[in-house]
Each structure stands twice: as C-alpha cells, then as structure tokens.
Amino acid sequence: MNHDLTSVKIAALVATGFEQDHLLDAQEFLHRAGATITTVSVGTDKLREAGKAGKPLANIAVDDADETGFDALLLPGGKASADNLSRNPAAIEFVRSFMAASKPIGAITDGVKVLVAADGVAGLRVAADPVLRGAIENVGGVWTEKPVAYDRYLVTAAHIQAIECFCDAFAQNCRELKSGSGSSLRTD
C-alpha cells in the first residue's frame, strides 16, 4: 500500500540492547513513505546504525524529548532495551504522553513490555510473544496470537517476521492521523 507520511514526525524510543533490525527495517519503510524518524534514547548512549559504517542515528535524550514535537511513537524490540525503558521514569512518562494524546504507537516484539509498564494496553488487543500473555492480561490488555494487531492508536507485532505487515499497519495509522480520518476507531 502507498502511504504518504510527508511531514509526519516519529519518535523511536530505544535504550541499550534494542534490536537494530527492528528499528532499521521500520525506519526504511517509514522513510520511503516520507516520515521523519528521530531516535530518542535513555541516557547519553551513542547509537549507531547497523550496516551503515557506524553513522550515528539522529538522537536526543528522553529527558530532552517532548511528545508535542512528534506525531507518533515507535518502540522497537530487544529484551534489554525494553527492560531498561520499563525501569526508566522519563521513558515511561514519554510513552504515557503519547497514550494520553491518542497518538499512534507501534511496538515490535519486546517493545510491548514498555507499554505494559506504562499501563498502556488496558482494553486493547495486543500481538505479542506468548511469554508476554500473562503480563498483558494482568494489566487489562487482550493478548492475541495474530502476528500483528491494530487496535485504535496501537499497532503491535508479535515477531520480526511480521515486520512488513506491522510497518504497513503502523503507516496506515499514522496516515489516518495525518488525514484526520479517525484511526482511533479502527480495530483489526
């Protein structure tokens, strides 16, 4: 599907241990659609693009980031990254600010853990690894075995093999936000 995300600004929230493939695959797809992605990180980590000769990613610290400067949030996977973000108060508040504004949020694999920590899945259908099922259900979310779930402002992917479908659904959610067509009503 062709998505026009020109002028859409997406924050990709990461910490040490994020899955570079998750970020880079999503970033490439979203850039082709016209979106601008800024990496927001915990601490002062120097993040590097895999396969790009160590070229630094656009990066700002989560303490300096403001949700109002972005249209959507991307949470790439990576167990260590999700654990680090889930324990960081500034990262949790950053995520909650997107939820409060009903802005599109996309979480890939372990990125769902951050949403659980931020109390962001209650009443929403969430695609995630079966290992996360109990955590999702304990905070009122609805776990699904589907590879990708799209519920209101939230798009989630259970595994990296679903990255193309995830990117398409996340881009659609961002496009609907841009056009004002009511993505908050969509459920998969």
C-alpha positions as CSV (number, residue, x, y, z in Angstrom):
1,M,0.0,0.0,0.0
2,N,1.2,3.5,-0.8
3,H,1.4,5.8,2.3
4,D,2.0,9.5,2.2
5,L,3.6,10.3,5.5
6,T,5.2,13.6,4.4
7,S,5.6,15.8,7.4
8,V,4.9,13.0,9.9
9,K,7.4,13.0,12.7
10,I,8.0,9.7,14.5
11,A,10.0,9.2,17.8
12,A,11.7,5.8,18.0
13,L,12.3,5.2,21.8
14,V,15.2,2.9,22.5
15,A,17.8,2.0,25.1
16,T,20.9,-0.1,25.1
17,G,20.1,-3.5,23.7
18,F,17.5,-2.6,21.2
19,E,17.1,-4.8,18.1
20,Q,18.7,-2.8,15.3
21,D,16.9,-4.8,12.6
22,H,13.6,-3.8,14.1
23,L,14.5,-0.1,14.0
24,L,16.2,-0.1,10.7
25,D,13.5,-2.1,8.8
26,A,10.8,0.1,10.2
27,Q,12.8,3.2,9.6
28,E,13.5,2.3,6.0
29,F,9.8,1.6,5.3
30,L,8.6,4.8,7.0
31,H,11.3,7.0,5.4
32,R,10.2,5.7,1.9
33,A,6.7,6.9,2.9
34,G,8.1,10.4,3.7
35,A,8.2,10.2,7.5
36,T,11.0,11.6,9.6
37,I,12.2,9.4,12.4
38,T,14.2,10.7,15.4
39,T,15.8,8.3,17.8
40,V,15.0,9.1,21.4
41,S,17.2,7.3,23.9
42,V,17.7,6.7,27.6
43,G,20.9,8.3,28.8
44,T,23.7,9.5,26.6
45,D,24.2,6.3,24.6
46,K,25.8,6.8,21.2
47,L,23.5,4.8,19.0
48,R,24.9,3.5,15.7
49,E,23.1,2.3,12.5
50,A,23.9,-1.3,11.7
51,G,25.4,-1.7,8.3
52,K,25.8,2.0,7.7
53,A,29.5,2.2,8.6
54,G,28.8,3.4,12.1
55,K,26.9,6.5,11.0
56,P,25.2,8.0,14.1
57,L,21.4,8.0,14.3
58,A,19.6,11.3,14.9
59,N,19.4,11.1,18.7
60,I,18.1,13.0,21.6
61,A,17.9,12.0,25.2
62,V,14.4,11.1,26.6
63,D,14.9,13.7,29.3
64,D,15.1,16.4,26.5
65,A,12.3,14.9,24.3
66,D,8.7,16.4,24.2
67,E,5.8,14.4,22.8
68,T,4.3,17.5,21.3
69,G,7.1,17.6,18.8
70,F,6.1,14.2,17.4
71,D,3.1,12.7,15.7
72,A,3.7,9.0,16.6
73,L,5.9,6.7,18.7
74,L,7.8,3.6,17.6
75,L,9.0,1.0,20.2
76,P,11.5,-1.4,18.5
77,G,12.1,-4.7,20.3
78,G,15.0,-6.0,22.2
79,K,14.7,-7.5,25.7
80,A,17.5,-5.4,27.3
81,S,16.1,-2.2,25.7
82,A,12.6,-3.0,26.8
83,D,13.8,-3.8,30.4
84,N,15.8,-0.6,30.5
85,L,13.0,1.6,29.2
86,S,10.4,-0.1,31.5
87,R,12.5,0.9,34.6
88,N,13.1,4.5,33.4
89,P,10.6,7.0,34.8
90,A,11.3,9.5,32.0
91,A,10.8,6.9,29.3
92,I,7.5,5.7,30.9
93,E,6.2,9.3,31.1
94,F,7.2,9.9,27.4
95,V,5.2,6.8,26.4
96,R,2.2,7.8,28.6
97,S,2.2,11.3,26.9
98,F,1.6,9.6,23.5
99,M,-1.2,7.4,25.0
100,A,-2.9,10.4,26.6
101,A,-2.9,12.2,23.3
102,S,-4.1,9.1,21.5
103,K,-1.2,9.4,19.0
104,P,-0.2,6.3,17.0
105,I,2.1,3.9,18.8
106,G,3.8,1.0,17.2
107,A,5.5,-1.7,19.3
108,I,7.6,-4.5,17.9
109,T,8.1,-7.7,19.9
110,D,9.6,-6.8,23.3
111,G,8.6,-3.2,22.8
112,V,5.2,-4.3,24.1
113,K,6.8,-4.7,27.6
114,V,7.3,-0.9,27.7
115,L,3.6,-0.4,27.0
116,V,2.7,-2.9,29.8
117,A,5.0,-1.0,32.2
118,A,3.3,2.3,31.2
119,D,-0.2,0.8,31.8
120,G,-0.8,1.3,28.1
121,V,-2.6,-1.9,27.0
122,A,-5.8,-1.9,29.1
123,G,-8.8,-2.7,26.9
124,L,-6.6,-3.0,23.7
125,R,-5.8,-6.1,21.6
126,V,-2.1,-6.8,21.6
127,A,0.0,-9.1,19.4
128,A,3.0,-10.3,21.4
129,D,5.0,-13.4,22.1
130,P,3.1,-15.9,24.2
131,V,5.6,-15.3,27.1
132,L,4.1,-11.8,27.5
133,R,0.5,-13.0,27.5
134,G,0.2,-13.1,31.3
135,A,1.7,-9.6,31.7
136,I,-0.6,-8.2,29.1
137,E,-3.7,-9.8,30.6
138,N,-2.7,-8.8,34.1
139,V,-3.0,-5.1,33.2
140,G,-6.2,-5.5,31.3
141,G,-5.0,-6.0,27.8
142,V,-6.3,-8.6,25.4
143,W,-3.5,-10.9,24.1
144,T,-3.9,-12.2,20.5
145,E,-1.9,-14.9,18.7
146,K,-2.1,-12.9,15.5
147,P,1.3,-11.7,14.1
148,V,0.1,-8.1,14.1
149,A,-2.7,-6.4,16.0
150,Y,-4.2,-2.9,15.2
151,D,-6.4,-1.5,17.9
152,R,-7.3,2.2,17.9
153,Y,-4.0,4.1,18.2
154,L,-1.9,1.0,18.9
155,V,-0.2,-1.4,16.4
156,T,1.8,-4.3,17.8
157,A,3.9,-7.1,16.2
158,A,4.5,-10.4,17.9
159,H,7.7,-11.3,15.9
160,I,10.1,-9.8,13.4
161,Q,8.8,-12.0,10.6
162,A,5.7,-9.8,10.6
163,I,7.7,-6.5,10.2
164,E,6.3,-5.7,6.7
165,C,2.7,-6.2,7.8
166,F,3.5,-4.2,11.0
167,C,5.0,-1.3,9.1
168,D,2.1,-1.2,6.7
169,A,-0.5,-1.1,9.6
170,F,1.6,1.5,11.5
171,A,2.0,3.7,8.4
172,Q,-1.8,3.4,7.8
173,N,-2.4,4.5,11.4
174,C,0.0,7.5,11.0
175,R,-1.6,8.4,7.6
176,E,-5.1,8.3,9.2
177,L,-3.9,10.6,11.9
178,K,-2.5,13.0,9.3
179,S,-5.7,13.0,7.3
180,G,-8.0,13.1,10.3
181,S,-9.9,10.1,9.2
182,G,-10.4,8.6,12.7
183,S,-7.8,5.9,13.3
184,S,-8.9,5.8,16.9
185,L,-12.0,3.8,15.8
186,R,-10.1,1.1,13.9
187,T,-9.7,-2.4,15.3
188,D,-8.2,-5.3,13.5
